[in-house]
Amino acid sequence: MGRHFLAVFAVLLLIGLGIGIFWTARLDVPKPTPWWYGKKTVVRAEVWEPGKDMATFSMTIPKQTLDFFYVFGLRSEIELDHRHVSFDHFYKQIQRLPRGQKFHLKEDGATLTMWLQEPGQTMPSDSTPAAATGI
């Protein structure tokens, strides 16, 4: 029974090590260590449409959750002006944002704005756009 336990333990250890290596390689954490590393950072997203005085969509999601979706290839998308936009397309740009900067994605008048922030902090100003690209 002791050998069986050790064999199962060794297999589980190898599986855990494999997942850890896969996770680290897939996340590709920027160098030097980013400002958000080791913190309970959240990703904020808003969709602004022309002629509206409020965001038509707003969400706050823990960065660890978005990391999980990205690493394991799970679908994480949002509809922007009747087109599905996947977070995977600009994930690396978002995790490389300096503190206080936003990522802007414009599509046929609608704008998706995303940024990283620590919970409880105020929203950064719009004066520091990090990127403005189309899909």
HELIX and SHEET records of a PDB file:
HELIX    1   1 GLY A    2  LEU A   27  1                                  26    
HELIX    2   2 LYS A   63  VAL A   71  1                                   9    
HELIX    3   3 PHE A   87  HIS A   89  5                                   3    
HELIX    4   4 TYR A   91  GLN A   95  1                                   5    
SHEET    1   A 5 PHE A  57  PRO A  62  0                                        
SHEET    2   A 5 VAL A  42  TRP A  48 -1                                        
SHEET    3   A 5 ALA A 110  GLN A 117 -1                                        
SHEET    4   A 5 LYS A 102  GLU A 107 -1                                        
SHEET    5   A 5 PRO A 129  THR A 133  1                                        
SHEET    1   B 2 GLU A  77  LEU A  80  0                                        
SHEET    2   B 2 ARG A  83  SER A  86 -1                                        
END                                                                             
